[in-house]
Amino acid sequence: MATNNPISCIIVDDEAMAREVIATHLSKIDNINIIATCNNAIEAFNCINNHNIELVFLDINMPGISGISFAKSINKNIKIIFTTAYRDYAVEGFELQAVDYLLKPISFERLLKSIDTYFEVYSTPFKPAKEQLESSNFIFVRSERIMVKIDFDAIIYIESYSDYIKIHLKHKTIITRETISAIEAKIPKHLFVRIHRSYIISLNNISSFTNEHITISGQSLPISRSYKKEVLNLLERYH
């Protein structure tokens, strides 16, 4: 989980106890620098304008400007870990490409997993240049504490769960703690297409499709409304 420079973060929550719990947990973790704790979105906006903030621990249900509205309005390079007592916002939280979604009361172990995810996905010290990634025919992902090489042509489809993804290969499945949006950015666009907030598929392995579903390796996967136009336009090229 080590990185070269400390990550600058803020905690945004209207409950003092909640801010204190998160701050106490973070104080036990290396390479985390808490710049400020804020009790509303306005304070958080001011902090972001005056500091180079990289990560925000953000409550959703706050008076005035909600956490969801705040997340939509800030620079997308600033990553979000949502903290809330309500499950109902989970889908919307992940659609905003949040690093994680933590339910209160938040344990140290669960928060540590979120920080691990952030460091692994967004703060790896040695990343290949974009040009190298585009010319490669494989990626490495962390699974069970080791880095596993995965050839692009071996991937059938990728499936997202709450805090990890399953990469379904021809003969096995690899599980890794990473967001589906992060993995989407690492794989070539001409070989894969995202059809749903929970699914990315290999174009070469499509068996059949309708306006609502794609069949791949015997599995029928849904095309969601938000991705339908892009997916069907892409598949039209192969008619």
Backbone torsions as a table, in degrees:
resi	resn	phi	psi	omega
1	MET	NA	3.3	-176.7
2	ALA	-72.4	148.6	175.9
3	THR	-141.7	163.0	-173.8
4	ASN	-70.1	-39.8	-175.4
5	ASN	-123.0	146.8	176.5
6	PRO	-61.5	146.2	177.4
7	ILE	-88.4	125.7	179.3
8	SER	-85.9	124.2	-176.7
9	CYS	-135.3	163.0	171.3
10	ILE	-130.3	156.0	176.9
11	ILE	-114.1	126.0	-177.0
12	VAL	-122.9	112.8	-178.4
13	ASP	-161.7	138.6	-178.9
14	ASP	-81.1	-5.9	178.2
15	GLU	-103.1	120.6	-177.5
16	ALA	-60.0	-40.5	-179.3
17	MET	-62.4	-40.9	179.9
18	ALA	-63.7	-42.0	177.8
19	ARG	-62.2	-41.0	-178.1
20	GLU	-65.9	-40.7	179.5
21	VAL	-61.7	-47.4	-179.1
22	ILE	-65.0	-43.1	180.0
23	ALA	-61.9	-39.9	178.6
24	THR	-64.0	-44.1	177.0
25	HIS	-60.1	-46.7	-175.8
26	LEU	-66.3	-28.6	-179.6
27	SER	-64.5	-17.2	-178.8
28	LYS	-92.3	-1.1	-173.7
29	ILE	-112.4	131.0	178.3
30	ASP	-67.1	154.6	172.0
31	ASN	66.0	23.7	173.5
32	ILE	-118.7	125.0	-179.7
33	ASN	-117.6	108.2	179.5
34	ILE	-79.9	111.4	-179.4
35	ILE	-77.5	-39.4	-178.6
36	ALA	-163.8	158.3	167.1
37	THR	-115.2	131.0	-173.5
38	CYS	-122.2	141.7	-179.7
39	ASN	-99.5	4.1	174.2
40	ASN	-160.6	170.2	-175.5
41	ALA	-67.2	-33.2	-179.6
42	ILE	-62.5	-46.0	176.9
43	GLU	-59.7	-39.9	-179.2
44	ALA	-66.1	-41.6	176.4
45	PHE	-57.6	-46.0	-179.4
46	ASN	-62.0	-39.6	-179.9
47	CYS	-65.8	-43.4	-179.9
48	ILE	-64.4	-35.7	179.3
49	ASN	-68.8	-23.4	-174.9
50	ASN	-107.6	-6.7	-177.8
51	HIS	-139.8	158.8	176.4
52	ASN	-87.9	85.5	-176.4
53	ILE	-89.0	133.9	-179.0
54	GLU	-108.2	-27.1	-174.0
55	LEU	-143.1	137.2	-180.0
56	VAL	-124.5	126.8	169.5
57	PHE	-91.4	112.3	-163.4
58	LEU	-126.0	120.1	171.6
59	ASP	-72.3	149.3	-178.4
60	ILE	-94.7	-48.3	-173.5
61	ASN	-89.3	83.8	-179.9
62	MET	-121.6	150.3	177.6
63	PRO	-66.9	152.2	-179.3
64	GLY	78.2	-113.8	179.5
65	ILE	-86.3	120.6	-178.4
66	SER	-73.8	164.3	178.0
67	GLY	-62.7	-36.7	178.5
68	ILE	-62.8	-46.8	179.1
69	SER	-62.9	-39.9	178.9
70	PHE	-63.5	-45.4	-178.9
71	ALA	-61.7	-35.7	-179.9
72	LYS	-71.1	-21.6	-171.5
73	SER	-97.5	-12.2	-175.6
74	ILE	-96.5	167.3	178.6
75	ASN	-54.4	130.9	-176.2
76	LYS	-68.6	-13.7	176.0
77	ASN	-74.7	-17.5	176.0
78	ILE	-83.6	121.0	-175.1
79	LYS	-88.2	151.3	-174.8
80	ILE	-119.2	134.4	164.1
81	ILE	-117.0	110.5	-178.2
82	PHE	-75.3	140.9	176.6
83	THR	-129.7	120.9	-174.6
84	THR	-157.0	161.3	176.0
85	ALA	-93.9	0.8	-171.9
86	TYR	-119.6	125.4	177.2
87	ARG	-72.0	-23.2	-170.4
88	ASP	-60.1	-22.1	-176.4
89	TYR	-93.2	2.9	-171.9
90	ALA	-60.0	-46.0	-177.9
91	VAL	-61.3	-48.3	-179.9
92	GLU	-63.1	-35.7	178.3
93	GLY	-62.2	-45.4	-179.2
94	PHE	-73.4	-27.5	174.8
95	GLU	-65.1	-23.5	175.1
96	LEU	-85.1	10.4	177.3
97	GLN	59.9	40.6	176.1
98	ALA	-66.5	150.0	176.0
99	VAL	-63.2	-40.6	-177.9
100	ASP	-162.9	171.1	-177.8
101	TYR	-137.4	107.1	-174.3
102	LEU	-104.2	131.4	177.6
103	LEU	-94.4	132.7	176.6
104	LYS	-75.7	148.7	-3.8
105	PRO	-71.7	139.6	-173.3
106	ILE	-96.2	121.4	177.7
107	SER	-82.4	158.9	177.2
108	PHE	-61.3	-41.0	-177.5
109	GLU	-62.8	-41.2	-179.0
110	ARG	-70.0	-39.3	178.0
111	LEU	-66.6	-37.8	178.8
112	LEU	-61.3	-37.3	176.6
113	LYS	-62.0	-38.0	177.7
114	SER	-64.2	-41.9	179.0
115	ILE	-65.6	-40.7	175.7
116	ASP	-56.9	-45.1	179.2
117	THR	-60.8	-44.8	-179.8
118	TYR	-59.5	-49.6	-177.9
119	PHE	-63.4	-41.2	-178.1
120	GLU	-67.8	-39.0	-174.0
121	VAL	-89.1	-42.5	-169.6
122	TYR	-110.8	-10.5	-172.1
123	SER	-135.3	32.0	177.1
124	THR	-70.4	126.6	-174.1
125	PRO	-61.5	-38.4	-173.6
126	PHE	-118.2	93.8	178.2
127	LYS	-107.6	140.5	176.9
128	PRO	-61.8	153.3	175.4
129	ALA	-63.7	154.7	-178.3
130	LYS	-57.0	-38.5	-179.0
131	GLU	-63.1	-37.2	179.2
132	GLN	-69.2	-39.3	178.5
133	LEU	-62.0	-42.7	-176.2
134	GLU	-67.5	-29.3	-177.9
135	SER	-91.0	-10.3	-178.9
136	SER	-79.0	157.1	175.5
137	ASN	-113.8	23.5	-179.9
138	PHE	-158.1	165.7	170.3
139	ILE	-136.0	165.5	171.3
140	PHE	-111.5	137.1	173.9
141	VAL	-128.6	152.9	178.9
142	ARG	-87.3	125.1	178.6
143	SER	-143.3	123.9	-179.4
144	GLU	52.8	45.8	172.6
145	ARG	71.7	11.2	174.6
146	ILE	-129.7	158.1	176.4
147	MET	-90.5	123.3	-175.5
148	VAL	-110.2	129.8	177.1
149	LYS	-81.1	131.8	179.3
150	ILE	-127.8	119.7	175.5
151	ASP	-75.4	137.9	-178.7
152	PHE	-59.9	-38.2	-176.4
153	ASP	-74.2	-6.2	176.3
154	ALA	-91.0	-12.1	-176.7
155	ILE	-80.4	127.6	174.6
156	ILE	-90.5	-57.2	173.7
157	TYR	-157.8	164.4	-178.4
158	ILE	-119.7	133.1	-174.0
159	GLU	-123.0	131.0	-176.7
160	SER	-100.4	139.4	170.5
161	TYR	-119.5	-170.7	-171.3
162	SER	-60.7	-43.9	-177.4
163	ASP	-136.6	21.2	175.2
164	TYR	-159.0	172.0	176.9
165	ILE	-129.3	154.3	172.0
166	LYS	-109.2	124.8	176.2
167	ILE	-102.0	106.8	-177.0
168	HIS	-84.7	115.7	179.0
169	LEU	-101.3	-179.5	-177.3
170	LYS	-64.6	-34.4	-173.9
171	HIS	-124.4	-1.2	179.8
172	LYS	-163.2	175.1	178.5
173	THR	-124.7	131.5	177.4
174	ILE	-104.7	130.7	178.4
175	ILE	-108.2	131.2	-179.5
176	THR	-143.3	147.8	177.2
177	ARG	-85.1	96.8	-179.8
178	GLU	-160.4	152.6	177.6
179	THR	-81.6	153.2	-179.8
180	ILE	-67.1	-30.7	177.7
181	SER	-68.2	-36.0	178.4
182	ALA	-67.1	-42.9	179.7
183	ILE	-69.5	-33.2	178.5
184	GLU	-60.5	-36.5	-179.3
185	ALA	-70.7	-15.8	-175.6
186	LYS	-99.0	-10.1	-175.8
187	ILE	-108.1	150.5	-174.4
188	PRO	-69.4	134.2	-176.6
189	LYS	-66.5	-26.1	-177.8
190	HIS	-80.0	-8.1	179.8
191	LEU	-108.7	-21.7	-173.7
192	PHE	-134.0	155.8	175.1
193	VAL	-143.6	139.3	176.0
194	ARG	-86.5	127.5	-176.4
195	ILE	-112.2	-6.6	-172.8
196	HIS	-165.4	158.1	177.8
197	ARG	-61.8	-16.9	-178.0
198	SER	-110.1	-2.0	-174.3
199	TYR	-138.8	134.9	165.8
200	ILE	-122.1	135.2	-176.4
201	ILE	-121.9	157.4	173.7
202	SER	-84.7	124.0	-179.6
203	LEU	-62.8	-34.3	-176.9
204	ASN	-69.7	-16.1	-175.3
205	ASN	-107.7	9.3	177.6
206	ILE	-69.1	129.3	176.7
207	SER	-91.3	-42.9	-179.3
208	SER	-163.7	167.2	177.2
209	PHE	-156.1	155.7	170.2
210	THR	-123.8	-171.5	177.2
211	ASN	-71.2	-15.2	-176.3
212	GLU	-115.2	-23.5	-174.0
213	HIS	-140.9	154.5	172.1
214	ILE	-123.5	132.3	176.3
215	THR	-98.5	126.4	-178.1
216	ILE	-144.3	123.2	-179.6
217	SER	52.2	41.3	177.8
218	GLY	80.4	-2.3	-179.7
219	GLN	-103.8	135.4	175.3
220	SER	-97.9	113.0	-176.2
221	LEU	-111.3	139.2	-176.2
222	PRO	-77.0	145.3	168.8
223	ILE	-97.4	117.4	-177.0
224	SER	-78.0	158.3	-177.4
225	ARG	-57.9	-39.1	-175.7
226	SER	-71.1	-21.9	-179.9
227	TYR	-105.5	-6.8	-169.8
228	LYS	-58.5	-48.9	-176.2
229	LYS	-59.9	-47.4	-179.0
230	GLU	-63.7	-43.4	-177.6
231	VAL	-66.0	-48.2	-177.8
232	LEU	-66.9	-36.3	176.0
233	ASN	-62.5	-40.1	178.1
234	LEU	-64.7	-45.7	-177.6
235	LEU	-69.7	-25.7	177.3
236	GLU	-60.1	-28.6	-178.3
237	ARG	-64.6	-21.3	-176.5
238	TYR	-96.2	2.0	178.5
239	HIS	-69.9	NA	NA
